[in-house]
Amino acid sequence: YKYIATGDPVTFRQTPEPGEDEMHGRSLIAEYYKKQDLLVMIKKAVIWQGEDTYASERIEWDRKAGIIRAGDLSSRGKRVHITLFPDEETE
């Protein structure tokens, strides 16, 4: 199955694992592929968790594998913005 949502914007939030920061996202179009457990955010897409942020015209979140992909092969000349903050080390 494929679910499609459109909005100004479409938003989501989810806690991936107990104790982890919530994952948030927004875009103008969202497609969810149930069998693959894949969320695709399209047009003005932003996904963030804690201080880490991904922004692009297309972002894929493979929830099963825990992988985020930003951009696509046809996005030549378009930018992907990623801001990652290292985990604080405890002594």
PyMOL Python script that loads the backbone (N, CA, C, O; Angstrom):
from pymol import cmd

cmd.read_pdbstr("""\
ATOM      1  N   TYR A   1       0.815  -1.186   0.000  1.00  0.00           N
ATOM      2  CA  TYR A   1       0.000   0.000   0.000  1.00  0.00           C
ATOM      3  C   TYR A   1       0.858   1.250   0.000  1.00  0.00           C
ATOM      4  O   TYR A   1       1.982   1.257   0.502  1.00  0.00           O
ATOM      5  N   LYS A   2       0.301   2.310  -0.577  1.00  0.00           N
ATOM      6  CA  LYS A   2       0.965   3.612  -0.604  1.00  0.00           C
ATOM      7  C   LYS A   2      -0.053   4.640  -0.106  1.00  0.00           C
ATOM      8  O   LYS A   2      -1.168   4.723  -0.620  1.00  0.00           O
ATOM      9  N   TYR A   3       0.342   5.410   0.889  1.00  0.00           N
ATOM     10  CA  TYR A   3      -0.508   6.464   1.430  1.00  0.00           C
ATOM     11  C   TYR A   3       0.084   7.800   1.019  1.00  0.00           C
ATOM     12  O   TYR A   3       1.300   7.980   1.095  1.00  0.00           O
ATOM     13  N   ILE A   4      -0.741   8.737   0.589  1.00  0.00           N
ATOM     14  CA  ILE A   4      -0.280  10.055   0.165  1.00  0.00           C
ATOM     15  C   ILE A   4      -1.009  11.111   0.979  1.00  0.00           C
ATOM     16  O   ILE A   4      -2.228  11.054   1.140  1.00  0.00           O
ATOM     17  N   ALA A   5      -0.248  12.079   1.493  1.00  0.00           N
ATOM     18  CA  ALA A   5      -0.833  13.204   2.218  1.00  0.00           C
ATOM     19  C   ALA A   5      -0.305  14.492   1.598  1.00  0.00           C
ATOM     20  O   ALA A   5       0.874  14.585   1.255  1.00  0.00           O
ATOM     21  N   THR A   6      -1.174  15.478   1.457  1.00  0.00           N
ATOM     22  CA  THR A   6      -0.747  16.791   0.979  1.00  0.00           C
ATOM     23  C   THR A   6      -1.216  17.827   1.982  1.00  0.00           C
ATOM     24  O   THR A   6      -2.236  17.643   2.646  1.00  0.00           O
ATOM     25  N   GLY A   7      -0.477  18.904   2.091  1.00  0.00           N
ATOM     26  CA  GLY A   7      -0.849  19.945   3.039  1.00  0.00           C
ATOM     27  C   GLY A   7       0.066  21.134   2.921  1.00  0.00           C
ATOM     28  O   GLY A   7       0.940  21.188   2.055  1.00  0.00           O
ATOM     29  N   ASP A   8      -0.143  22.073   3.791  1.00  0.00           N
ATOM     30  CA  ASP A   8       0.669  23.287   3.765  1.00  0.00           C
ATOM     31  C   ASP A   8       1.115  23.629   5.175  1.00  0.00           C
ATOM     32  O   ASP A   8       0.711  24.673   5.687  1.00  0.00           O
ATOM     33  N   PRO A   9       1.922  22.811   5.830  1.00  0.00           N
ATOM     34  CA  PRO A   9       2.562  21.588   5.356  1.00  0.00           C
ATOM     35  C   PRO A   9       1.906  20.329   5.935  1.00  0.00           C
ATOM     36  O   PRO A   9       1.013  20.398   6.779  1.00  0.00           O
ATOM     37  N   VAL A  10       2.381  19.184   5.450  1.00  0.00           N
ATOM     38  CA  VAL A  10       2.128  17.888   6.079  1.00  0.00           C
ATOM     39  C   VAL A  10       3.173  17.767   7.188  1.00  0.00           C
ATOM     40  O   VAL A  10       4.334  18.117   6.977  1.00  0.00           O
ATOM     41  N   THR A  11       2.785  17.284   8.350  1.00  0.00           N
ATOM     42  CA  THR A  11       3.758  17.129   9.441  1.00  0.00           C
ATOM     43  C   THR A  11       3.659  15.722  10.028  1.00  0.00           C
ATOM     44  O   THR A  11       2.639  15.045   9.903  1.00  0.00           O
ATOM     45  N   PHE A  12       4.752  15.303  10.671  1.00  0.00           N
ATOM     46  CA  PHE A  12       4.739  14.041  11.412  1.00  0.00           C
ATOM     47  C   PHE A  12       5.682  14.160  12.585  1.00  0.00           C
ATOM     48  O   PHE A  12       6.546  15.035  12.623  1.00  0.00           O
ATOM     49  N   ARG A  13       5.504  13.270  13.539  1.00  0.00           N
ATOM     50  CA  ARG A  13       6.465  13.115  14.636  1.00  0.00           C
ATOM     51  C   ARG A  13       6.383  11.682  15.121  1.00  0.00           C
ATOM     52  O   ARG A  13       5.319  11.064  15.125  1.00  0.00           O
ATOM     53  N   GLN A  14       7.534  11.168  15.529  1.00  0.00           N
ATOM     54  CA  GLN A  14       7.586   9.789  16.001  1.00  0.00           C
ATOM     55  C   GLN A  14       8.831   9.610  16.853  1.00  0.00           C
ATOM     56  O   GLN A  14       9.869  10.216  16.587  1.00  0.00           O
ATOM     57  N   THR A  15       8.722   8.777  17.878  1.00  0.00           N
ATOM     58  CA  THR A  15       9.874   8.394  18.678  1.00  0.00           C
ATOM     59  C   THR A  15      10.379   7.069  18.120  1.00  0.00           C
ATOM     60  O   THR A  15       9.709   6.047  18.271  1.00  0.00           O
ATOM     61  N   PRO A  16      11.572   7.066  17.464  1.00  0.00           N
ATOM     62  CA  PRO A  16      12.081   5.840  16.846  1.00  0.00           C
ATOM     63  C   PRO A  16      12.334   4.716  17.849  1.00  0.00           C
ATOM     64  O   PRO A  16      11.908   3.584  17.617  1.00  0.00           O
ATOM     65  N   GLU A  17      13.014   5.003  18.952  1.00  0.00           N
ATOM     66  CA  GLU A  17      13.318   4.006  19.983  1.00  0.00           C
ATOM     67  C   GLU A  17      13.086   4.663  21.336  1.00  0.00           C
ATOM     68  O   GLU A  17      13.297   5.868  21.473  1.00  0.00           O
ATOM     69  N   PRO A  18      12.663   3.911  22.329  1.00  0.00           N
ATOM     70  CA  PRO A  18      12.494   4.494  23.665  1.00  0.00           C
ATOM     71  C   PRO A  18      13.776   5.168  24.131  1.00  0.00           C
ATOM     72  O   PRO A  18      14.860   4.595  24.023  1.00  0.00           O
ATOM     73  N   GLY A  19      13.650   6.383  24.649  1.00  0.00           N
ATOM     74  CA  GLY A  19      14.806   7.127  25.137  1.00  0.00           C
ATOM     75  C   GLY A  19      15.455   8.017  24.092  1.00  0.00           C
ATOM     76  O   GLY A  19      16.267   8.873  24.444  1.00  0.00           O
ATOM     77  N   GLU A  20      15.121   7.842  22.806  1.00  0.00           N
ATOM     78  CA  GLU A  20      15.674   8.697  21.744  1.00  0.00           C
ATOM     79  C   GLU A  20      14.804   9.931  21.575  1.00  0.00           C
ATOM     80  O   GLU A  20      13.624   9.928  21.924  1.00  0.00           O
ATOM     81  N   ASP A  21      15.408  10.994  21.029  1.00  0.00           N
ATOM     82  CA  ASP A  21      14.648  12.202  20.715  1.00  0.00           C
ATOM     83  C   ASP A  21      13.600  11.895  19.668  1.00  0.00           C
ATOM     84  O   ASP A  21      13.791  11.026  18.817  1.00  0.00           O
ATOM     85  N   GLU A  22      12.492  12.613  19.734  1.00  0.00           N
ATOM     86  CA  GLU A  22      11.450  12.456  18.728  1.00  0.00           C
ATOM     87  C   GLU A  22      11.956  12.898  17.366  1.00  0.00           C
ATOM     88  O   GLU A  22      12.737  13.844  17.261  1.00  0.00           O
ATOM     89  N   MET A  23      11.513  12.219  16.338  1.00  0.00           N
ATOM     90  CA  MET A  23      11.798  12.572  14.950  1.00  0.00           C
ATOM     91  C   MET A  23      10.610  13.408  14.476  1.00  0.00           C
ATOM     92  O   MET A  23       9.459  13.011  14.655  1.00  0.00           O
ATOM     93  N   HIS A  24      10.890  14.565  13.871  1.00  0.00           N
ATOM     94  CA  HIS A  24       9.850  15.454  13.359  1.00  0.00           C
ATOM     95  C   HIS A  24      10.095  15.698  11.870  1.00  0.00           C
ATOM     96  O   HIS A  24      11.226  15.589  11.398  1.00  0.00           O
ATOM     97  N   GLY A  25       9.049  16.022  11.145  1.00  0.00           N
ATOM     98  CA  GLY A  25       9.226  16.353   9.736  1.00  0.00           C
ATOM     99  C   GLY A  25       8.063  17.149   9.206  1.00  0.00           C
ATOM    100  O   GLY A  25       6.965  17.151   9.762  1.00  0.00           O
ATOM    101  N   ARG A  26       8.346  17.840   8.092  1.00  0.00           N
ATOM    102  CA  ARG A  26       7.291  18.575   7.398  1.00  0.00           C
ATOM    103  C   ARG A  26       7.660  18.688   5.934  1.00  0.00           C
ATOM    104  O   ARG A  26       8.840  18.730   5.585  1.00  0.00           O
ATOM    105  N   SER A  27       6.663  18.736   5.088  1.00  0.00           N
ATOM    106  CA  SER A  27       6.838  18.926   3.645  1.00  0.00           C
ATOM    107  C   SER A  27       5.464  19.238   3.062  1.00  0.00           C
ATOM    108  O   SER A  27       4.466  19.252   3.782  1.00  0.00           O
ATOM    109  N   LEU A  28       5.419  19.487   1.769  1.00  0.00           N
ATOM    110  CA  LEU A  28       4.135  19.757   1.125  1.00  0.00           C
ATOM    111  C   LEU A  28       3.430  18.473   0.717  1.00  0.00           C
ATOM    112  O   LEU A  28       2.203  18.437   0.628  1.00  0.00           O
ATOM    113  N   ILE A  29       4.211  17.403   0.465  1.00  0.00           N
ATOM    114  CA  ILE A  29       3.666  16.103   0.090  1.00  0.00           C
ATOM    115  C   ILE A  29       4.404  15.032   0.893  1.00  0.00           C
ATOM    116  O   ILE A  29       5.622  15.101   1.058  1.00  0.00           O
ATOM    117  N   ALA A  30       3.661  14.047   1.388  1.00  0.00           N
ATOM    118  CA  ALA A  30       4.277  12.906   2.071  1.00  0.00           C
ATOM    119  C   ALA A  30       3.695  11.631   1.486  1.00  0.00           C
ATOM    120  O   ALA A  30       2.485  11.515   1.296  1.00  0.00           O
ATOM    121  N   GLU A  31       4.576  10.674   1.204  1.00  0.00           N
ATOM    122  CA  GLU A  31       4.156   9.367   0.714  1.00  0.00           C
ATOM    123  C   GLU A  31       4.700   8.317   1.678  1.00  0.00           C
ATOM    124  O   GLU A  31       5.880   8.335   2.028  1.00  0.00           O
ATOM    125  N   TYR A  32       3.826   7.399   2.105  1.00  0.00           N
ATOM    126  CA  TYR A  32       4.269   6.330   2.989  1.00  0.00           C
ATOM    127  C   TYR A  32       4.012   4.999   2.299  1.00  0.00           C
ATOM    128  O   TYR A  32       2.886   4.698   1.902  1.00  0.00           O
ATOM    129  N   TYR A  33       5.076   4.201   2.159  1.00  0.00           N
ATOM    130  CA  TYR A  33       5.015   2.882   1.545  1.00  0.00           C
ATOM    131  C   TYR A  33       5.053   1.857   2.673  1.00  0.00           C
ATOM    132  O   TYR A  33       6.110   1.576   3.238  1.00  0.00           O
ATOM    133  N   LYS A  34       3.895   1.311   2.988  1.00  0.00           N
ATOM    134  CA  LYS A  34       3.741   0.445   4.155  1.00  0.00           C
ATOM    135  C   LYS A  34       4.639  -0.793   4.099  1.00  0.00           C
ATOM    136  O   LYS A  34       5.305  -1.119   5.081  1.00  0.00           O
ATOM    137  N   LYS A  35       4.659  -1.477   2.965  1.00  0.00           N
ATOM    138  CA  LYS A  35       5.425  -2.729   2.855  1.00  0.00           C
ATOM    139  C   LYS A  35       6.918  -2.500   3.105  1.00  0.00           C
ATOM    140  O   LYS A  35       7.564  -3.313   3.766  1.00  0.00           O
ATOM    141  N   GLN A  36       7.466  -1.409   2.586  1.00  0.00           N
ATOM    142  CA  GLN A  36       8.891  -1.102   2.770  1.00  0.00           C
ATOM    143  C   GLN A  36       9.154  -0.318   4.053  1.00  0.00           C
ATOM    144  O   GLN A  36      10.310  -0.141   4.436  1.00  0.00           O
ATOM    145  N   ASP A  37       8.087   0.161   4.733  1.00  0.00           N
ATOM    146  CA  ASP A  37       8.214   1.029   5.906  1.00  0.00           C
ATOM    147  C   ASP A  37       9.078   2.242   5.548  1.00  0.00           C
ATOM    148  O   ASP A  37      10.039   2.577   6.241  1.00  0.00           O
ATOM    149  N   LEU A  38       8.696   2.894   4.428  1.00  0.00           N
ATOM    150  CA  LEU A  38       9.459   4.007   3.861  1.00  0.00           C
ATOM    151  C   LEU A  38       8.583   5.249   3.813  1.00  0.00           C
ATOM    152  O   LEU A  38       7.477   5.217   3.275  1.00  0.00           O
ATOM    153  N   LEU A  39       9.085   6.343   4.378  1.00  0.00           N
ATOM    154  CA  LEU A  39       8.406   7.623   4.330  1.00  0.00           C
ATOM    155  C   LEU A  39       9.178   8.531   3.378  1.00  0.00           C
ATOM    156  O   LEU A  39      10.386   8.708   3.537  1.00  0.00           O
ATOM    157  N   VAL A  40       8.494   9.107   2.392  1.00  0.00           N
ATOM    158  CA  VAL A  40       9.117  10.010   1.436  1.00  0.00           C
ATOM    159  C   VAL A  40       8.466  11.379   1.587  1.00  0.00           C
ATOM    160  O   VAL A  40       7.262  11.529   1.381  1.00  0.00           O
ATOM    161  N   MET A  41       9.266  12.371   1.946  1.00  0.00           N
ATOM    162  CA  MET A  41       8.804  13.746   2.091  1.00  0.00           C
ATOM    163  C   MET A  41       9.247  14.505   0.839  1.00  0.00           C
ATOM    164  O   MET A  41      10.420  14.455   0.470  1.00  0.00           O
ATOM    165  N   ILE A  42       8.309  15.216   0.176  1.00  0.00           N
ATOM    166  CA  ILE A  42       8.582  15.857  -1.104  1.00  0.00           C
ATOM    167  C   ILE A  42       8.176  17.333  -1.045  1.00  0.00           C
ATOM    168  O   ILE A  42       7.135  17.674  -0.483  1.00  0.00           O
ATOM    169  N   LYS A  43       8.988  18.184  -1.616  1.00  0.00           N
ATOM    170  CA  LYS A  43       8.796  19.638  -1.728  1.00  0.00           C
ATOM    171  C   LYS A  43       8.906  20.321  -0.374  1.00  0.00           C
ATOM    172  O   LYS A  43       8.076  20.136   0.516  1.00  0.00           O
ATOM    173  N   LYS A  44       9.963  21.118  -0.251  1.00  0.00           N
ATOM    174  CA  LYS A  44      10.253  21.864   0.979  1.00  0.00           C
ATOM    175  C   LYS A  44      10.309  20.934   2.186  1.00  0.00           C
ATOM    176  O   LYS A  44       9.761  21.247   3.243  1.00  0.00           O
ATOM    177  N   ALA A  45      10.968  19.803   2.027  1.00  0.00           N
ATOM    178  CA  ALA A  45      11.030  18.777   3.065  1.00  0.00           C
ATOM    179  C   ALA A  45      12.095  19.096   4.109  1.00  0.00           C
ATOM    180  O   ALA A  45      13.206  19.508   3.777  1.00  0.00           O
ATOM    181  N   VAL A  46      11.742  18.902   5.351  1.00  0.00           N
ATOM    182  CA  VAL A  46      12.667  19.059   6.473  1.00  0.00           C
ATOM    183  C   VAL A  46      12.368  17.945   7.467  1.00  0.00           C
ATOM    184  O   VAL A  46      11.211  17.707   7.816  1.00  0.00           O
ATOM    185  N   ILE A  47      13.420  17.264   7.920  1.00  0.00           N
ATOM    186  CA  ILE A  47      13.304  16.270   8.985  1.00  0.00           C
ATOM    187  C   ILE A  47      14.336  16.636  10.037  1.00  0.00           C
ATOM    188  O   ILE A  47      15.476  16.959   9.706  1.00  0.00           O
ATOM    189  N   TRP A  48      13.938  16.586  11.309  1.00  0.00           N
ATOM    190  CA  TRP A  48      14.894  16.880  12.370  1.00  0.00           C
ATOM    191  C   TRP A  48      14.650  15.981  13.564  1.00  0.00           C
ATOM    192  O   TRP A  48      13.537  15.535  13.843  1.00  0.00           O
ATOM    193  N   GLN A  49      15.772  15.737  14.264  1.00  0.00           N
ATOM    194  CA  GLN A  49      15.756  14.949  15.499  1.00  0.00           C
ATOM    195  C   GLN A  49      16.746  15.611  16.428  1.00  0.00           C
ATOM    196  O   GLN A  49      17.942  15.656  16.141  1.00  0.00           O
ATOM    197  N   GLY A  50      16.255  16.124  17.543  1.00  0.00           N
ATOM    198  CA  GLY A  50      17.125  16.897  18.422  1.00  0.00           C
ATOM    199  C   GLY A  50      17.627  18.107  17.657  1.00  0.00           C
ATOM    200  O   GLY A  50      16.826  18.872  17.120  1.00  0.00           O
ATOM    201  N   GLU A  51      18.947  18.294  17.597  1.00  0.00           N
ATOM    202  CA  GLU A  51      19.531  19.418  16.863  1.00  0.00           C
ATOM    203  C   GLU A  51      19.895  19.058  15.427  1.00  0.00           C
ATOM    204  O   GLU A  51      20.209  19.949  14.638  1.00  0.00           O
ATOM    205  N   ASP A  52      19.862  17.777  15.069  1.00  0.00           N
ATOM    206  CA  ASP A  52      20.221  17.336  13.720  1.00  0.00           C
ATOM    207  C   ASP A  52      19.076  17.634  12.755  1.00  0.00           C
ATOM    208  O   ASP A  52      17.919  17.323  13.037  1.00  0.00           O
ATOM    209  N   THR A  53      19.413  18.246  11.603  1.00  0.00           N
ATOM    210  CA  THR A  53      18.399  18.668  10.635  1.00  0.00           C
ATOM    211  C   THR A  53      18.809  18.279   9.224  1.00  0.00           C
ATOM    212  O   THR A  53      19.978  18.394   8.858  1.00  0.00           O
ATOM    213  N   TYR A  54      17.843  17.815   8.427  1.00  0.00           N
ATOM    214  CA  TYR A  54      18.017  17.491   7.017  1.00  0.00           C
ATOM    215  C   TYR A  54      16.975  18.290   6.246  1.00  0.00           C
ATOM    216  O   TYR A  54      15.795  18.261   6.595  1.00  0.00           O
ATOM    217  N   ALA A  55      17.397  19.011   5.193  1.00  0.00           N
ATOM    218  CA  ALA A  55      16.451  19.792   4.391  1.00  0.00           C
ATOM    219  C   ALA A  55      16.768  19.613   2.916  1.00  0.00           C
ATOM    220  O   ALA A  55      17.923  19.737   2.508  1.00  0.00           O
ATOM    221  N   SER A  56      15.760  19.326   2.120  1.00  0.00           N
ATOM    222  CA  SER A  56      15.925  19.106   0.688  1.00  0.00           C
ATOM    223  C   SER A  56      14.537  19.120   0.049  1.00  0.00           C
ATOM    224  O   SER A  56      13.526  19.183   0.749  1.00  0.00           O
ATOM    225  N   GLU A  57      14.494  19.064  -1.259  1.00  0.00           N
ATOM    226  CA  GLU A  57      13.218  18.957  -1.955  1.00  0.00           C
ATOM    227  C   GLU A  57      12.651  17.537  -1.845  1.00  0.00           C
ATOM    228  O   GLU A  57      11.457  17.326  -2.056  1.00  0.00           O
ATOM    229  N   ARG A  58      13.510  16.563  -1.513  1.00  0.00           N
ATOM    230  CA  ARG A  58      13.059  15.173  -1.354  1.00  0.00           C
ATOM    231  C   ARG A  58      13.904  14.506  -0.271  1.00  0.00           C
ATOM    232  O   ARG A  58      15.134  14.527  -0.324  1.00  0.00           O
ATOM    233  N   ILE A  59      13.236  13.926   0.693  1.00  0.00           N
ATOM    234  CA  ILE A  59      13.915  13.191   1.754  1.00  0.00           C
ATOM    235  C   ILE A  59      13.209  11.853   1.922  1.00  0.00           C
ATOM    236  O   ILE A  59      11.983  11.798   2.007  1.00  0.00           O
ATOM    237  N   GLU A  60      13.986  10.776   1.971  1.00  0.00           N
ATOM    238  CA  GLU A  60      13.451   9.441   2.218  1.00  0.00           C
ATOM    239  C   GLU A  60      13.932   8.971   3.582  1.00  0.00           C
ATOM    240  O   GLU A  60      15.117   9.070   3.899  1.00  0.00           O
ATOM    241  N   TRP A  61      13.014   8.464   4.379  1.00  0.00           N
ATOM    242  CA  TRP A  61      13.366   7.895   5.684  1.00  0.00           C
ATOM    243  C   TRP A  61      12.990   6.430   5.655  1.00  0.00           C
ATOM    244  O   TRP A  61      11.812   6.078   5.723  1.00  0.00           O
ATOM    245  N   ASP A  62      14.000   5.573   5.551  1.00  0.00           N
ATOM    246  CA  ASP A  62      13.824   4.127   5.605  1.00  0.00           C
ATOM    247  C   ASP A  62      13.765   3.766   7.089  1.00  0.00           C
ATOM    248  O   ASP A  62      14.795   3.619   7.747  1.00  0.00           O
ATOM    249  N   ARG A  63      12.570   3.630   7.590  1.00  0.00           N
ATOM    250  CA  ARG A  63      12.382   3.422   9.021  1.00  0.00           C
ATOM    251  C   ARG A  63      12.916   2.078   9.484  1.00  0.00           C
ATOM    252  O   ARG A  63      13.395   1.959  10.612  1.00  0.00           O
ATOM    253  N   LYS A  64      12.841   1.068   8.636  1.00  0.00           N
ATOM    254  CA  LYS A  64      13.322  -0.273   8.990  1.00  0.00           C
ATOM    255  C   LYS A  64      14.839  -0.254   9.213  1.00  0.00           C
ATOM    256  O   LYS A  64      15.335  -0.785  10.207  1.00  0.00           O
ATOM    257  N   ALA A  65      15.560   0.360   8.283  1.00  0.00           N
ATOM    258  CA  ALA A  65      17.022   0.395   8.350  1.00  0.00           C
ATOM    259  C   ALA A  65      17.539   1.578   9.158  1.00  0.00           C
ATOM    260  O   ALA A  65      18.718   1.612   9.512  1.00  0.00           O
ATOM    261  N   GLY A  66      16.675   2.549   9.455  1.00  0.00           N
ATOM    262  CA  GLY A  66      17.110   3.732  10.193  1.00  0.00           C
ATOM    263  C   GLY A  66      17.984   4.645   9.354  1.00  0.00           C
ATOM    264  O   GLY A  66      18.908   5.268   9.876  1.00  0.00           O
ATOM    265  N   ILE A  67      17.702   4.733   8.045  1.00  0.00           N
ATOM    266  CA  ILE A  67      18.523   5.525   7.120  1.00  0.00           C
ATOM    267  C   ILE A  67      17.710   6.679   6.555  1.00  0.00           C
ATOM    268  O   ILE A  67      16.553   6.507   6.172  1.00  0.00           O
ATOM    269  N   ILE A  68      18.326   7.861   6.507  1.00  0.00           N
ATOM    270  CA  ILE A  68      17.721   9.026   5.867  1.00  0.00           C
ATOM    271  C   ILE A  68      18.526   9.354   4.621  1.00  0.00           C
ATOM    272  O   ILE A  68      19.750   9.472   4.676  1.00  0.00           O
ATOM    273  N   ARG A  69      17.823   9.503   3.480  1.00  0.00           N
ATOM    274  CA  ARG A  69      18.460   9.895   2.225  1.00  0.00           C
ATOM    275  C   ARG A  69      17.855  11.227   1.803  1.00  0.00           C
ATOM    276  O   ARG A  69      16.633  11.369   1.765  1.00  0.00           O
ATOM    277  N   ALA A  70      18.699  12.199   1.488  1.00  0.00           N
ATOM    278  CA  ALA A  70      18.211  13.510   1.054  1.00  0.00           C
ATOM    279  C   ALA A  70      18.669  13.760  -0.374  1.00  0.00           C
ATOM    280  O   ALA A  70      19.793  13.421  -0.747  1.00  0.00           O
ATOM    281  N   GLY A  71      17.774  14.366  -1.182  1.00  0.00           N
ATOM    282  CA  GLY A  71      18.078  14.621  -2.586  1.00  0.00           C
ATOM    283  C   GLY A  71      17.785  13.383  -3.416  1.00  0.00           C
ATOM    284  O   GLY A  71      17.389  12.350  -2.876  1.00  0.00           O
ATOM    285  N   ASP A  72      17.978  13.482  -4.729  1.00  0.00           N
ATOM    286  CA  ASP A  72      17.821  12.339  -5.624  1.00  0.00           C
ATOM    287  C   ASP A  72      18.657  12.582  -6.874  1.00  0.00           C
ATOM    288  O   ASP A  72      19.215  13.665  -7.048  1.00  0.00           O
ATOM    289  N   LEU A  73      18.744  11.596  -7.732  1.00  0.00           N
ATOM    290  CA  LEU A  73      19.594  11.700  -8.917  1.00  0.00           C
ATOM    291  C   LEU A  73      19.173  12.824  -9.853  1.00  0.00           C
ATOM    292  O   LEU A  73      20.018  13.394 -10.543  1.00  0.00           O
ATOM    293  N   SER A  74      17.889  13.154  -9.892  1.00  0.00           N
ATOM    294  CA  SER A  74      17.423  14.197 -10.806  1.00  0.00           C
ATOM    295  C   SER A  74      17.530  15.589 -10.209  1.00  0.00           C
ATOM    296  O   SER A  74      17.071  16.555 -10.818  1.00  0.00           O
ATOM    297  N   SER A  75      18.126  15.711  -9.032  1.00  0.00           N
ATOM    298  CA  SER A  75      18.187  17.017  -8.368  1.00  0.00           C
ATOM    299  C   SER A  75      19.515  17.729  -8.601  1.00  0.00           C
ATOM    300  O   SER A  75      19.988  18.451  -7.722  1.00  0.00           O
ATOM    301  N   ARG A  76      20.113  17.542  -9.749  1.00  0.00           N
ATOM    302  CA  ARG A  76      21.378  18.207 -10.054  1.00  0.00           C
ATOM    303  C   ARG A  76      21.214  19.711  -9.904  1.00  0.00           C
ATOM    304  O   ARG A  76      20.253  20.298 -10.401  1.00  0.00           O
ATOM    305  N   GLY A  77      22.144  20.310  -9.229  1.00  0.00           N
ATOM    306  CA  GLY A  77      22.117  21.741  -9.025  1.00  0.00           C
ATOM    307  C   GLY A  77      21.252  22.176  -7.855  1.00  0.00           C
ATOM    308  O   GLY A  77      21.245  23.357  -7.509  1.00  0.00           O
ATOM    309  N   LYS A  78      20.527  21.262  -7.241  1.00  0.00           N
ATOM    310  CA  LYS A  78      19.716  21.591  -6.075  1.00  0.00           C
ATOM    311  C   LYS A  78      20.497  21.216  -4.831  1.00  0.00           C
ATOM    312  O   LYS A  78      21.288  20.273  -4.841  1.00  0.00           O
ATOM    313  N   ARG A  79      20.275  21.939  -3.790  1.00  0.00           N
ATOM    314  CA  ARG A  79      21.053  21.742  -2.570  1.00  0.00           C
ATOM    315  C   ARG A  79      20.347  20.861  -1.553  1.00  0.00           C
ATOM    316  O   ARG A  79      19.121  20.816  -1.459  1.00  0.00           O
ATOM    317  N   VAL A  80      21.184  20.164  -0.799  1.00  0.00           N
ATOM    318  CA  VAL A  80      20.743  19.416   0.365  1.00  0.00           C
ATOM    319  C   VAL A  80      21.453  20.062   1.549  1.00  0.00           C
ATOM    320  O   VAL A  80      22.672  20.232   1.522  1.00  0.00           O
ATOM    321  N   HIS A  81      20.715  20.418   2.570  1.00  0.00           N
ATOM    322  CA  HIS A  81      21.293  21.038   3.761  1.00  0.00           C
ATOM    323  C   HIS A  81      21.185  20.053   4.917  1.00  0.00           C
ATOM    324  O   HIS A  81      20.102  19.558   5.231  1.00  0.00           O
ATOM    325  N   ILE A  82      22.320  19.780   5.542  1.00  0.00           N
ATOM    326  CA  ILE A  82      22.350  18.865   6.682  1.00  0.00           C
ATOM    327  C   ILE A  82      23.141  19.523   7.798  1.00  0.00           C
ATOM    328  O   ILE A  82      24.239  20.030   7.570  1.00  0.00           O
ATOM    329  N   THR A  83      22.589  19.518   9.001  1.00  0.00           N
ATOM    330  CA  THR A  83      23.292  20.004  10.170  1.00  0.00           C
ATOM    331  C   THR A  83      23.283  18.877  11.194  1.00  0.00           C
ATOM    332  O   THR A  83      22.227  18.462  11.670  1.00  0.00           O
ATOM    333  N   LEU A  84      24.474  18.388  11.527  1.00  0.00           N
ATOM    334  CA  LEU A  84      24.603  17.293  12.502  1.00  0.00           C
ATOM    335  C   LEU A  84      25.444  17.760  13.675  1.00  0.00           C
ATOM    336  O   LEU A  84      26.470  18.414  13.490  1.00  0.00           O
ATOM    337  N   PHE A  85      25.016  17.430  14.866  1.00  0.00           N
ATOM    338  CA  PHE A  85      25.754  17.754  16.062  1.00  0.00           C
ATOM    339  C   PHE A  85      26.233  16.459  16.690  1.00  0.00           C
ATOM    340  O   PHE A  85      25.454  15.517  16.830  1.00  0.00           O
ATOM    341  N   PRO A  86      27.523  16.395  17.077  1.00  0.00           N
ATOM    342  CA  PRO A  86      28.038  15.152  17.690  1.00  0.00           C
ATOM    343  C   PRO A  86      27.389  14.915  19.046  1.00  0.00           C
ATOM    344  O   PRO A  86      26.999  15.852  19.743  1.00  0.00           O
ATOM    345  N   ASP A  87      27.285  13.645  19.400  1.00  0.00           N
ATOM    346  CA  ASP A  87      26.795  13.298  20.744  1.00  0.00           C
ATOM    347  C   ASP A  87      27.809  13.788  21.753  1.00  0.00           C
ATOM    348  O   ASP A  87      29.016  13.743  21.512  1.00  0.00           O
ATOM    349  N   GLU A  88      27.314  14.254  22.879  1.00  0.00           N
ATOM    350  CA  GLU A  88      28.226  14.680  23.931  1.00  0.00           C
ATOM    351  C   GLU A  88      28.814  13.450  24.593  1.00  0.00           C
ATOM    352  O   GLU A  88      28.101  12.511  24.947  1.00  0.00           O
ATOM    353  N   GLU A  89      30.141  13.471  24.754  1.00  0.00           N
ATOM    354  CA  GLU A  89      30.808  12.342  25.396  1.00  0.00           C
ATOM    355  C   GLU A  89      30.791  12.532  26.899  1.00  0.00           C
ATOM    356  O   GLU A  89      31.004  13.635  27.402  1.00  0.00           O
ATOM    357  N   THR A  90      30.539  11.459  27.601  1.00  0.00           N
ATOM    358  CA  THR A  90      30.573  11.509  29.056  1.00  0.00           C
ATOM    359  C   THR A  90      31.841  10.862  29.548  1.00  0.00           C
ATOM    360  O   THR A  90      32.330   9.902  28.952  1.00  0.00           O
ATOM    361  N   GLU A  91      32.374  11.381  30.628  1.00  0.00           N
ATOM    362  CA  GLU A  91      33.615  10.817  31.176  1.00  0.00           C
ATOM    363  C   GLU A  91      33.324   9.991  32.391  1.00  0.00           C
ATOM    364  O   GLU A  91      34.242   9.434  32.994  1.00  0.00           O
TER     365      GLU A  91
END
""", "prot")
cmd.dss("prot")
cmd.show_as("cartoon", "prot")
cmd.util.cbc("prot")
cmd.orient("prot")
